[in-house]
């Protein structure tokens, strides 16, 4: 009975280690993007495993707060950013 408990404890520790490692590994690149839409401006920072994913997430987050509805959100996301900074 004691061996099975030890194996379970080791398994839990390995699992937690894998989750922490994979979570931290996804945030290698940070980007700050400022978007302007319909006279409103918003800047957001996002992180991702690639610069492009971080940029996309930052654009989506910025546009979510300055647009209303799906159509406006898509139109905002299709515009080029007003500014973009890499925060690596």
N, C-alpha and C positions, 0 to 999 in steps of 0.2 A: 504494500500500500504506500510506503514511503517513497519508493522509486517513481511511481506514477505521479505523485504530487510534485516531485522534483522535475520530472519531464514537463508537466503542465506549467510550472513556474518558469522554466527555461523557455518554453514556447511563448508564453505571454511576454516575457522580456524581449525576445527576438522580434515578436510582432510589433510591440511598441517602438522598438528601435527602427524597424523598417518604416513605420508610419511617420516617425519624426524625420528620418532621413529623406524620404520621398517628398514630404511636405516642404522641407527647407530647400530641397533641390529645385523645386518648381519656381522659386522666387529669385532666380539668378539675375534677372534684368528688371530695372525699375525705370519708368518713364512718366514724366509729367506732361500732360497735353492740355492746351487751352483751346476751347471751341467757341465759335460765335454763330448764333442762329437767331434770326428774327429780332436783331438788336440786343440780344442777351448774350452774355459771355460767362463761361464757367470753366474752371481749371480743375483737373483731377489727376491723381497719381495712381498708378497701377503697377503690378508686378506680374511677371510671367517667365516661363522657361526659355522663351526667345524674345528678342526685342520686338518683333512683329506682334506677338500675342500680348505683350505688355501694352504696346501702343493701341491695339484694338480694344483691349479692356478699358484703357483710360478714355478713349474716344466714346465708347458706349456709356461709361459712367458719367462723363461730362454732358453728353447729349440727353441723358435721362432726366437731368434736372432743368434743362432749358427748352425742352420740346414737350409737346402734348400730343399724345396719340401715336399710333404705330407709323402713320405716314410721315409725320413731322420727325419722328425719331430716325427713320431711315434716311430722310432728306438731310438731316443734320449729320449723320454718320458718313454720308457720301461727300461732304464738304471737306476740304483740306483743313488741318488744324491751323489756328492763328499762330500758335507757338508750340514747340515741343522740346523738352530737355531730357536727356538721358541722365539718370541718377545712379548709375552703377558705382 
